[in-house]
Amino acid sequence: MNKERLNIFILIDALGWELAKDSGFLQQICPVRMPVKSILGFSSGVIPSILTGRYPKEHKHWSLYYYSPATSPFSWTPSLSWLPAGILRSRLYRKLVEERSKRLMGYSGYFETYLIPPEQLYLWDICEKKNIYSPGGIPQQESIFDILKKKRAPYRSFTYPLKDKEILQRVRLSLRKKEAGFYFLYLSELDALLHSCCRHKQKVQQALAGYQNDIRCLYETACAGFKEIGLFVFSDHGMAEVKEGVDLKAGVEALGFAVPKDYAAFYDSTMARFWFFNPKAKAAIADFLNKQPCGRILSAEEKQRYGIDFADDMYGEVIFLMNTGTVINPSFMGRRIPEGMHGFDIDDSSMDALLLSNRLPEQKITDVKDFFSLMHTASGKTKVLYFLNSSVRAGAEEHLLRLIKGLDKERFAPLLACPQELLAQIGEEASRYGARCCAVSIRRWRNLRHIFKFLRLLIKEKPAVVHAHQFFASRFAAPLAKLAGVPLTVETSHLREAWRKGIKRAYFIDRFFYRFVDKIIAVSGAVKNYLVKEKKLPPDKISVIHNGINLMDVPFSSNLSPAHQRNQFTFGVVGRLEPQKGHKYFLEAISRLDGRYKGARFVIAGEGSLRGELERQAAALRIAHKVEFFGFRQDIERVFRELDVLVLPSLYEGLPLVLLEAAAFAKPAIATAVDGSAEVVIHQKTGLLIPAQDVLALKKAMEFFLENPLLAKEFGANARKHIENEFDISKQINRTEALYTQDKL
């Protein structure tokens, strides 16, 4: 998070639009002003929606209490039913019940028993079991505090039990010290004032003037220390004046049904919620409620529209909502009629929340849950540190460059750490794509100087994600990242490590280091099978995300190559000149071709340790005059355009980018049926699959295309369509970004 940039979010409970719109409240520093629809219910449901961007049915917080004897924190209270009624209904008894229940259940959230009948306490559980203003406080959904923690963004949160004045004073001190770039303040006292003094306009205006003065001072302090400031003052709901109270509870009880034998009911101030265990009770109570002029039973359509259509009727089978200005009295919330109340129909303007800001929000704000998107954007970008331990630019390195290029830079900030030799080859391109680069190489655990350099980098940059490529990189990066407190470690496994023989196949070492890797990306189903069956890694830790290619860079063309138009049909191998790629089988197959294919042309593009050996092999096979060694080519697109058929005679692969690149240029392929190659090439539709190390099969495959050049054109067009459907780069990027943020794929 930029230290010169500051965002302050102030949630003032119950500061409705009707209260602030004509008062000029914070007008000078917050010229952007708008009413915002609330969410039906009380702060116990609305604030979790603000913090998660979700409706109550998704985060499972709504009214504070719901029927659940099996999980009730008060399940022990029936053992005290022998106490005199006067003691059971005393405030002291309730206080003891609250404290013991919190201690027994380990609750850290808001907790009060109000006036729930003591003999019914054991029927109810509470939704707010943890402090919702801290990471993990809303277990069903990711809150803004989870996101800030995951991004390792410096932030400060100030909420009750601190008094509002103390919160504002502490924030000013923190701003002077520049302790964070993100502040969240929850000011709760206006809600209590409006409940008790809603009609006392002078008291209300005095309270607003006090908030205005304190927030203005806070803003001035912020302006003195930061260059760019976002100030967002918002609320959860408005407040309506109460005109009357109705004893709905007495009317229901007069019907003669028993709690909890026939039904259970919870009487909030503005709604009554019912659970039924007797069909007759349900019919009679529903009939009674439908006849009441003071409110209505919410329909299924209304529940859905308000986002409270809980699948299991968690908060009530029947919900009776009071008319605006009318409360249930007495209720489980109290016996006195308050001057002001919220929790009425959100279509009534008195329930509107508000947003006041010093700048126009980028996001569309339709209801209070959209305040989450404001905070999410202000929380900063997710910093991702990519770590490579290789020294040569090859498939994995190309994969990473494409990933960095396609990454949403509005949400993610990439940082590349790799050996200097590799940085010289890809650093300029990575920088052009928006990554900052750093030279780091760790080859051995005894390389303490390099290990400490990497640790210093992690501590300084504080990435939210460390993403290593291949096990050789992650076995160093993952444990060091965890030591530095990085929340998420990822490895992309690019291929089956067929080169590992003997003691090197002792995968217990891998399993030890994979304990420090949170998520593994397998570039193909074959690679995942290898990781699960050979390395014995848990399958739920592994996501298959296929390599992709940006088809926008390659306009579709199904023309045969320029060489073919000169009566030359060109086969080519593109890739590193290393044993894995099987070039020697390509050369042997060429030597066995019938002499009548004089128009055939053969090229090899790439560099590597086998260059000299392969040139000598071509000479020994007397085909040196037929084979062109291009070496490393920057203009790889031109190479593909020269080909009629790509040949990939590899011994093992992950999911070869070269097959995707060839298909993008509408070129068919002859590939060995190993690992991910078989997921890209559809046999006899987009190319031909042959056994590995089978020279005769490779020879016959080349003869097939030499004798059927129009099929090469057809197969190439099919290949292009296949990758358009299955291997577009956007799918790879989107799924990788979702993994970084741990969203559902």
C-alpha positions in Angstrom: 0.0 0.0 0.0 1.3 3.4 -1.0 2.5 5.3 2.1 1.5 8.6 0.6 -2.1 7.4 0.0 -4.7 7.2 2.8 -8.2 6.0 2.9 -10.5 6.5 5.9 -13.8 4.7 6.3 -16.1 5.9 9.0 -19.3 3.9 9.7 -21.7 6.0 11.9 -24.4 3.7 13.1 -28.0 5.0 12.3 -26.9 8.2 10.5 -29.7 8.1 8.0 -30.0 10.2 4.8 -33.1 11.9 6.1 -31.2 13.2 9.1 -28.2 14.5 7.3 -29.4 15.6 3.8 -30.6 19.1 4.8 -28.3 19.7 7.7 -25.1 20.4 5.8 -23.3 17.7 7.8 -19.7 17.5 6.6 -20.7 19.4 3.4 -17.4 21.3 3.2 -15.1 18.2 3.2 -17.5 15.7 1.7 -19.2 17.3 -1.3 -20.2 13.9 -2.7 -23.5 13.0 -1.0 -26.1 10.3 -1.7 -28.8 8.2 -0.1 -28.1 4.5 -0.1 -30.6 1.7 0.3 -30.2 -0.3 3.5 -30.8 -4.1 4.0 -33.8 -5.3 6.0 -33.0 -6.0 9.6 -30.8 -4.6 12.3 -27.1 -3.7 12.5 -26.4 -7.4 13.4 -27.2 -8.2 9.8 -26.5 -5.0 7.9 -23.0 -4.4 9.1 -21.8 -7.9 8.1 -23.2 -7.1 4.6 -21.1 -3.9 4.6 -18.0 -5.8 5.6 -18.4 -8.7 3.1 -20.4 -7.3 0.2 -22.9 -10.1 0.6 -26.5 -10.4 1.5 -27.5 -12.0 4.9 -28.4 -15.3 3.3 -24.8 -15.6 2.2 -22.9 -14.5 5.3 -25.5 -16.0 7.7 -25.7 -13.0 10.0 -29.1 -11.3 10.3 -31.1 -10.9 13.5 -28.8 -11.5 16.4 -30.7 -14.6 17.6 -32.1 -17.7 15.8 -33.7 -20.9 16.9 -31.2 -23.7 17.6 -31.4 -25.5 20.9 -28.7 -28.0 19.8 -26.1 -25.2 19.5 -27.4 -22.7 22.1 -24.7 -21.2 24.4 -27.4 -21.2 27.1 -28.1 -25.0 27.0 -27.0 -25.2 30.6 -29.5 -22.7 31.9 -32.5 -25.1 32.5 -30.4 -26.5 35.4 -31.1 -23.2 37.2 -34.9 -23.2 36.6 -35.5 -23.9 40.3 -34.3 -20.4 41.2 -37.1 -17.9 42.3 -38.7 -16.0 39.4 -37.5 -12.7 40.8 -33.8 -13.9 40.6 -34.3 -15.4 37.1 -35.6 -12.1 35.7 -33.1 -9.9 37.4 -30.4 -8.0 35.5 -27.7 -9.6 37.8 -28.8 -13.1 36.7 -28.7 -12.1 33.0 -25.2 -10.6 33.4 -24.0 -13.8 35.0 -25.6 -15.9 32.2 -24.0 -13.7 29.6 -20.5 -13.9 31.1 -20.5 -17.6 31.8 -21.9 -18.4 28.3 -19.3 -16.3 26.6 -16.5 -17.9 28.7 -17.8 -21.5 28.1 -18.2 -21.0 24.3 -15.2 -18.8 23.7 -17.4 -16.1 22.2 -15.8 -12.8 21.4 -18.6 -11.1 19.5 -21.4 -8.8 20.7 -23.5 -10.5 23.3 -26.6 -9.5 25.3 -29.7 -11.5 26.4 -32.0 -8.5 26.4 -35.4 -9.5 27.8 -35.6 -13.0 26.4 -37.6 -15.0 28.9 -35.0 -16.9 31.0 -36.9 -20.2 30.7 -36.6 -19.9 26.9 -32.9 -18.9 26.7 -31.8 -22.4 25.9 -33.8 -22.3 22.6 -31.6 -19.6 21.0 -28.2 -19.4 19.5 -26.5 -16.2 18.3 -25.0 -15.4 14.9 -22.2 -13.0 16.1 -19.9 -15.4 17.9 -16.7 -13.5 17.1 -15.6 -9.9 16.7 -16.8 -9.1 13.2 -14.3 -6.3 13.0 -11.3 -8.6 12.9 -10.1 -11.3 10.4 -12.1 -14.5 10.7 -15.0 -12.6 12.4 -17.5 -13.7 9.8 -16.7 -17.4 9.2 -19.1 -17.9 6.3 -17.6 -15.2 4.1 -14.4 -13.2 3.5 -14.6 -9.8 5.1 -12.6 -6.7 4.4 -10.5 -7.5 7.4 -9.7 -10.9 6.0 -8.7 -9.3 2.7 -6.5 -6.7 4.4 -4.7 -9.5 6.4 -4.3 -11.6 3.3 -2.8 -8.7 1.3 -0.6 -7.8 4.3 -1.8 -4.3 4.0 -1.1 -2.0 7.0 -4.5 -1.0 8.5 -6.1 0.1 11.7 -9.6 -0.7 13.0 -11.2 1.2 15.9 -14.6 0.0 17.2 -16.6 -0.5 20.4 -16.2 -0.9 23.3 -14.2 2.3 22.8 -16.3 5.5 23.1 -16.7 7.4 19.9 -14.7 10.4 21.1 -11.8 8.2 22.2 -11.9 6.4 18.8 -11.5 9.7 16.9 -8.7 10.9 19.2 -6.8 7.7 18.8 -7.1 7.8 15.0 -5.7 11.3 15.0 -2.7 10.2 17.0 -2.2 7.2 14.6 -2.4 9.4 11.6 0.3 11.7 12.9 2.5 8.6 13.2 1.5 7.4 9.7 0.8 3.9 11.1 -1.3 2.8 8.2 -2.8 3.7 4.9 -6.3 2.2 5.6 -8.5 3.2 8.6 -11.9 1.7 9.6 -13.9 3.4 12.3 -17.2 2.2 13.7 -18.9 4.9 15.8 -21.9 3.4 17.6 -23.2 6.0 20.0 -25.5 8.0 17.7 -27.7 4.9 17.4 -28.4 4.8 21.1 -29.1 8.6 21.2 -31.6 8.3 18.4 -33.4 5.4 20.0 -33.9 7.5 23.2 -34.0 11.1 21.9 -35.1 10.9 18.3 -37.7 13.7 18.7 -35.2 16.0 20.6 -33.9 17.9 17.6 -31.6 20.1 19.6 -29.8 17.1 21.2 -29.5 15.4 17.8 -28.1 18.5 16.1 -25.6 18.9 19.0 -24.5 15.3 18.5 -24.1 15.8 14.7 -22.1 19.0 15.3 -19.8 17.1 17.6 -19.2 14.4 15.1 -18.7 17.0 12.4 -16.0 18.9 14.4 -14.1 15.8 15.3 -14.2 14.3 11.8 -13.1 17.7 10.3 -10.1 17.8 12.7 -9.2 14.2 11.8 -9.4 15.1 8.1 -7.1 18.1 8.7 -4.6 15.9 10.4 -4.7 13.5 7.5 -4.1 16.3 5.0 -1.0 17.4 6.9 0.6 14.0 6.5 -0.7 12.4 3.3 -0.7 13.5 -0.4 -3.8 11.6 -1.5 -6.8 11.1 0.8 -10.1 9.3 0.4 -12.6 10.0 3.1 -15.8 7.9 3.2 -18.5 8.5 5.8 -21.4 6.0 5.6 -24.0 4.4 7.7 -25.9 1.1 8.0 -29.5 2.4 8.1 -31.7 5.3 9.0 -34.0 5.8 12.0 -37.8 6.4 12.0 -39.8 8.1 14.8 -42.0 5.6 16.7 -45.7 6.5 16.8 -47.1 3.5 18.7 -46.5 0.1 20.3 -48.6 -3.0 19.8 -48.6 -6.0 22.1 -48.4 -8.6 19.3 -46.9 -11.1 21.7 -50.0 -11.2 24.0 -52.2 -11.8 21.0 -50.2 -14.8 19.8 -50.0 -16.3 23.3 -53.8 -15.9 23.7 -54.2 -18.5 20.9 -53.3 -21.1 23.5 -50.4 -22.9 21.8 -47.3 -23.8 23.9 -43.6 -22.9 23.5 -41.6 -24.9 22.7 -44.0 -27.8 22.1 -46.0 -26.2 19.3 -43.9 -23.3 18.2 -41.0 -20.9 19.0 -41.2 -17.2 18.6 -38.7 -14.4 18.8 -40.0 -10.8 19.2 -37.6 -8.3 17.9 -38.7 -4.6 18.1 -39.9 -4.4 14.5 -40.5 -8.0 13.6 -41.7 -11.3 15.0 -40.2 -14.5 13.8 -41.8 -18.0 14.1 -40.7 -21.6 13.9 -43.5 -24.3 14.0 -43.7 -27.9 15.2 -47.4 -28.2 15.0 -49.4 -27.6 11.8 -52.4 -26.3 13.7 -50.2 -23.8 15.5 -48.8 -22.6 12.2 -52.2 -22.2 10.6 -53.7 -20.4 13.6 -50.8 -18.0 14.2 -50.5 -17.2 10.5 -54.2 -16.5 10.3 -54.0 -14.2 13.3 -51.0 -12.3 11.9 -52.7 -11.8 8.5 -55.5 -10.0 10.3 -53.3 -7.5 12.0 -53.2 -4.0 10.5 -49.9 -3.2 12.2 -47.8 -5.2 9.7 -47.5 -8.0 7.2 -46.1 -11.5 6.8 -43.2 -11.3 4.4 -43.8 -13.2 1.1 -41.2 -15.6 -0.4 -40.6 -13.0 -3.1 -39.9 -10.3 -0.6 -37.5 -12.5 1.3 -35.6 -13.2 -1.9 -35.5 -9.6 -2.8 -34.2 -8.6 0.6 -31.6 -11.3 0.6 -33.0 -13.1 3.6 -34.4 -16.2 2.0 -32.3 -18.6 4.1 -32.5 -22.1 2.7 -33.1 -23.7 6.1 -35.5 -21.0 7.4 -32.6 -20.3 9.9 -34.2 -17.0 11.0 -37.8 -18.0 10.9 -40.4 -19.9 8.8 -42.8 -17.0 9.1 -41.5 -13.4 9.5 -44.0 -10.7 10.5 -42.7 -7.1 9.7 -44.2 -4.2 11.5 -45.3 -1.0 9.7 -42.9 1.8 9.8 -43.3 3.7 13.1 -45.0 0.9 14.9 -43.1 -1.4 17.3 -43.8 -4.6 19.1 -44.2 -3.7 22.8 -43.3 -5.5 25.0 -40.7 -7.4 22.9 -37.6 -9.4 23.7 -35.7 -6.2 23.2 -37.5 -4.2 26.0 -40.7 -3.0 27.6 -40.4 0.7 26.9 -41.4 2.2 23.6 -38.4 4.0 22.1 -38.6 7.4 20.4 -36.8 6.0 17.3 -36.3 2.6 15.7 -34.9 1.0 12.6 -35.4 -2.4 11.1 -38.6 -1.3 9.2 -39.3 -1.7 5.5 -36.2 -0.6 3.5 -38.4 0.9 0.8 -39.4 3.6 3.4 -37.0 6.6 2.9 -36.5 6.9 6.6 -34.5 3.7 6.5 -32.1 5.0 3.9 -28.4 5.0 4.8 -26.0 7.4 3.3 -22.6 7.9 1.8 -20.6 11.2 2.2 -17.2 11.4 0.5 -14.6 13.9 -0.6 -14.4 12.2 -4.0 -16.8 10.4 -6.4 -16.7 6.6 -5.9 -15.5 4.6 -8.9 -18.1 1.9 -8.1 -21.8 2.0 -8.5 -23.4 2.2 -5.1 -26.9 0.6 -5.0 -27.2 -0.6 -1.4 -25.1 -0.7 1.7 -23.3 -3.9 0.8 -21.6 -2.0 -2.0 -19.6 -0.1 0.6 -17.5 -3.3 0.6 -16.3 -2.7 -2.9 -15.1 0.8 -1.9 -13.0 -0.7 0.9 -11.8 -3.6 -1.3 -10.5 -1.2 -3.9 -8.8 1.0 -1.3 -7.2 -2.0 0.4 -4.6 -1.9 -2.4 -3.3 -4.4 -4.9 -2.4 -8.0 -4.1 1.4 -8.3 -4.3 2.5 -11.5 -6.0 6.2 -12.5 -5.9 7.2 -14.9 -8.7 10.2 -17.0 -8.1 12.2 -19.0 -10.7 15.4 -20.9 -10.2 16.2 -21.6 -13.8 18.9 -20.0 -15.9 17.5 -20.6 -19.4 14.4 -19.1 -21.1 12.1 -22.0 -21.9 8.5 -23.1 -21.6 8.0 -22.4 -17.9 9.6 -18.9 -18.4 7.3 -18.2 -21.4 4.4 -19.3 -19.3 5.3 -16.9 -16.5 5.8 -14.0 -18.9 2.3 -14.5 -20.3 0.9 -14.7 -16.9 2.5 -11.4 -15.8 1.4 -9.7 -19.0 -2.2 -10.8 -18.6 -2.5 -10.2 -14.9 -5.0 -7.5 -13.9 -2.7 -4.7 -12.8 -5.6 -2.9 -11.1 -5.8 -5.7 -8.6 -2.3 -7.3 -8.6 1.3 -6.0 -8.4 3.8 -8.6 -9.8 7.4 -8.9 -8.6 9.9 -11.3 -10.3 12.8 -12.8 -8.5 15.1 -15.1 -10.5 18.8 -15.7 -11.2 20.8 -12.9 -12.9 21.4 -15.2 -16.0 17.6 -15.5 -16.5 16.9 -11.9 -15.7 19.2 -10.9 -18.5 17.0 -12.9 -20.9 13.5 -12.0 -19.6 13.9 -9.0 -17.3 13.3 -6.3 -19.8 10.1 -8.0 -21.1 8.8 -8.7 -17.6 9.4 -5.0 -16.7 7.5 -4.0 -19.8 4.6 -6.0 -18.6 4.6 -4.2 -15.3 6.7 -6.4 -13.0 9.5 -5.2 -10.8 12.5 -7.5 -11.1 15.2 -8.6 -8.6 18.1 -11.0 -9.1 18.0 -13.9 -6.6 19.4 -17.4 -7.0 19.2 -20.2 -4.5 20.7 -23.5 -5.5 21.6 -25.1 -2.2 20.4 -24.7 1.4 24.0 -23.9 2.3 23.9 -20.8 0.1 23.2 -18.7 3.2 24.0 -15.3 1.5 21.4 -15.9 -1.1 18.9 -17.3 1.4 19.2 -14.2 3.6 18.9 -12.0 0.5 15.6 -13.7 -0.4 14.4 -13.4 3.1 15.2 -9.7 3.2 13.3 -9.3 0.0 10.2 -11.0 1.4 10.3 -9.0 4.6 10.7 -5.7 2.8 8.1 -6.3 0.1 5.6 -8.2 2.2 3.9 -10.1 -0.7 0.5 -11.7 -0.2 1.5 -14.5 -2.5 4.7 -16.3 -3.4 4.3 -18.2 -6.6 7.2 -20.5 -7.5 7.6 -22.5 -10.7 8.7 -26.1 -10.5 9.6 -28.0 -7.3 13.3 -27.0 -7.6 12.2 -23.4 -7.0 9.4 -24.0 -4.5 11.5 -26.2 -2.2 13.4 -23.0 -1.3 10.7 -20.4 -1.9 7.8 -22.0 0.0 9.5 -22.6 3.4 11.3 -19.2 3.3 8.0 -17.5 2.5 6.2 -19.1 5.4 9.1 -18.1 7.7 8.6 -14.5 6.5 4.8 -14.7 7.2 3.5 -14.9 3.6 -0.1 -16.0 3.7 -0.3 -18.0 0.5 2.4 -20.0 -1.3 1.7 -21.5 -4.8 3.7 -23.8 -7.1 3.1 -24.3 -10.7 4.1 -27.9 -11.7 4.9 -27.8 -15.4 5.8 -31.4 -16.1 6.3 -35.0 -15.0 9.9 -35.2 -13.8 10.8 -38.3 -15.8 14.5 -37.5 -15.5 14.4 -38.4 -11.8 15.9 -41.9 -11.3 17.1 -44.0 -8.3 17.4 -42.0 -5.1 16.1 -38.9 -6.8 12.7 -40.6 -6.9 12.6 -40.6 -3.1 9.5 -38.4 -3.1 9.3 -38.2 0.7 11.7 -35.2 0.4 9.1 -33.6 -1.9 6.3 -34.3 0.5 8.2 -32.6 3.3 8.7 -29.4 1.3 5.2 -29.5 -0.1 3.9 -29.0 3.5 4.9 -25.4 3.0 3.0 -25.1 -0.3 -0.6 -24.1 0.1 -1.8 -24.5 -3.5 -0.4 -26.4 -6.5 -1.2 -25.6 -10.1 -0.9 -28.5 -12.5 -0.7 -27.4 -16.1 -2.5 -30.6 -17.3 -4.5 -33.5 -15.9 -1.5 -35.7 -16.6 0.7 -33.6 -14.3 -1.9 -33.8 -11.6 -2.1 -37.6 -11.9 1.7 -37.7 -11.6 1.6 -35.5 -8.4 -1.1 -37.6 -6.8 -0.1 -41.1 -7.9 3.7 -40.8 -7.9 4.4 -38.1 -5.3 1.4 -39.0 -3.1 0.2 -35.4 -2.8 -3.3 -34.7 -1.7 -5.5 -34.1 -4.7 -7.6 -31.3 -3.1 -4.4 -29.2 -2.9 -4.0 -29.4 -6.7 -5.9 -27.3 -9.3 -5.6 -28.1 -13.0 -5.1 -24.8 -14.9 -4.2 -25.3 -18.5 -1.6 -23.1 -20.2 -3.2 -20.6 -22.4 -2.3 -18.4 -25.4 -3.4 -14.9 -26.4 -5.3 -15.5 -29.7 -5.6 -11.8 -30.2 -1.9 -11.7 -31.1 -2.4 -14.3 -33.9 -5.0 -13.5 -36.5 -6.5 -16.6 -37.9 -5.1 -17.9 -41.2 -5.3 -21.4 -42.6 -3.0 -20.9 -45.5 -0.2 -23.3 -46.1 3.4 -22.0 -45.5 5.2 -19.8 -47.9 7.7 -22.7 -48.3 4.9 -25.0 -49.3 3.8 -22.5 -52.0 7.3 -23.0 -53.4 6.6 -26.8 -53.5 8.4 -27.3 -50.2 6.4 -28.9 -47.3 8.1 -27.9 -44.0 8.3 -29.9 -40.8 9.8 -28.3 -37.7 10.7 -28.9 -34.1 10.6 -25.7 -31.9 12.1 -26.0 -28.4 15.2 -26.3 -26.3 17.9 -28.7 -27.7 17.8 -31.0 -24.6 17.3 -34.8 -24.3 13.7 -34.4 -23.1 12.6 -32.9 -26.4 13.6 -36.0 -28.5 15.2 -34.3 -31.4 17.3 -37.3 -32.2 14.2 -39.3 -33.1 13.2 -36.6 -35.5 16.5 -36.8 -37.3 16.4 -40.6 -37.5 12.8 -40.4 -38.9 14.0 -38.0 -41.6 16.8 -40.3 -42.6 14.3 -43.1 -43.2 11.9 -41.1 -45.4 11.5 -42.4 -48.9 13.7 -40.5 -51.4 10.6 -39.5 -53.5 9.8 -36.8 -50.9 12.4 -34.4 -52.3 10.2 -31.4 -51.6 10.2 -32.0 -47.9 12.0 -29.4 -45.7 13.1 -29.8 -42.1 13.9 -27.1 -39.5 15.0 -27.1 -35.9 14.5 -23.9 -33.9 16.1 -23.5 -30.5 19.3 -23.6 -28.6 20.6 -25.9 -25.9 23.3 -28.3 -24.8 22.7 -30.8 -27.7 23.3 -28.4 -30.6 26.7 -29.9 -31.6 25.6 -33.5 -31.0 22.5 -33.1 -33.2 24.5 -31.4 -36.0 26.9 -34.4 -35.9 24.1 -36.8 -35.9 22.5 -35.1 -39.0 25.9 -35.4 -40.7 26.3 -39.0 -39.8 22.8 -39.8 -41.1 23.7 -37.9 -44.3 20.8 -35.5 -43.9 22.7 -32.4 -42.9 21.8 -30.7 -46.3 18.1 -31.3 -45.5 18.0 -30.0 -42.0 18.3 -26.3 -41.0 19.3 -25.4 -37.5 17.9 -21.9 -36.8 19.2 -21.5 -33.3 17.4 -19.2 -30.9 14.9 -17.0 -32.7 13.3 -13.9 -31.4 10.9 -13.8 -34.4 9.3 -17.1 -33.4 6.0 -16.1 -35.2 7.9 -16.1 -38.5 9.2 -19.6 -37.8 5.6 -20.9 -37.2 4.4 -19.2 -40.4 7.1 -21.1 -42.3 5.9 -24.5 -41.0 3.3 -26.7 -42.4 3.5 -29.2 -39.5 5.0 -28.9 -36.0 6.8 -32.0 -34.7 7.1 -32.5 -31.0 8.9 -35.9 -30.3 9.3 -35.3 -26.5 9.9 -38.0 -24.0 7.8 -36.2 -21.3 6.0 -32.9 -21.1 3.7 -30.9 -18.9 1.3 -29.0 -21.2 3.6 -27.8 -24.1 3.1 -24.1 -25.0 4.7 -24.8 -28.4 1.6 -26.9 -29.3 -0.7 -24.1 -28.4 1.4 -21.6 -30.3 1.4 -23.8 -33.4 -2.4 -24.3 -33.1 -2.8 -20.5 -32.8 -1.1 -20.3 -36.2 -3.5 -23.0 -37.5 -0.7 -25.6 -37.8 -1.3 -29.2 -37.1 1.1 -31.2 -35.0 2.8 -34.6 -34.8 3.3 -35.2 -31.1 4.3 -38.0 -28.8 1.3 -39.1 -26.7 2.9 -38.2 -23.4 1.4 -36.3 -20.5 -0.3 -33.0 -21.5 0.5 -33.3 -25.2 -2.4 -35.7 -25.5 -4.7 -33.0 -24.0 -3.9 -30.5 -26.7 -3.6 -32.7 -29.8 -6.8 -34.5 -30.8 -5.6 -37.5 -32.8 -6.7 -37.5 -36.5 -8.5 -34.2 -36.0 -5.9 -31.5 -35.0 -2.9 -33.7 -35.6 -1.4 -37.1 -35.0 -0.3 -38.7 -31.7 2.5 -41.3 -31.8 4.4 -43.3 -29.2 7.5 -41.8 -27.6 10.8 -42.9 -29.1 9.1 -44.6 -32.0 11.0 -43.6 -35.1 8.9 -45.6 -37.5 5.7 -44.1 -36.2 7.1 -40.6 -36.6 8.3 -41.4 -40.2 4.8 -42.7 -41.1 3.1 -39.6 -39.6 5.3 -37.3 -41.7 4.5 -39.4 -44.8 0.8 -39.1 -44.0 1.0 -35.3 -44.2 3.3 -35.3 -47.2 0.8 -37.4 -49.1 -2.3 -35.4 -47.8 -1.3 -31.7 -47.7 -4.9 -30.5 -47.8 -5.6 -32.5 -44.6 -2.7 -30.6 -43.0 -4.7 -27.4 -43.8 -7.9 -28.9 -42.4 -6.2 -30.3 -39.2 -4.6 -26.9 -38.7 -8.0 -25.1 -38.8 -9.4 -27.6 -36.4 -6.4 -27.0 -34.1 -7.1 -23.3 -34.0 -10.8 -23.8 -33.1 -9.8 -26.3 -30.4 -7.6 -23.9 -28.5 -10.1 -21.1 -29.0 -12.5 -23.2 -27.0 -10.2 -24.7 -24.4 -6.9 -22.9 -24.2 -7.5 -19.1 -24.4 -5.1 -17.2 -22.1 -8.0 -15.4 -20.4 -9.2 -18.6 -18.8 -5.7 -19.3 -17.5 -5.4 -15.8 -16.1 -8.9 -15.7 -14.5 -8.4 -19.0 -12.8 -5.0 -18.1 -11.5 -6.2 -14.8 -10.2 -9.1 -16.6 -8.5 -6.6 -18.9 -6.8 -4.5 -15.9 -5.6 -7.6 -14.4 -4.0 -8.9 -17.9 -3.0 -12.2 -17.2 -4.7 -14.2 -20.1 -6.1 -12.8 -21.3 -9.4 
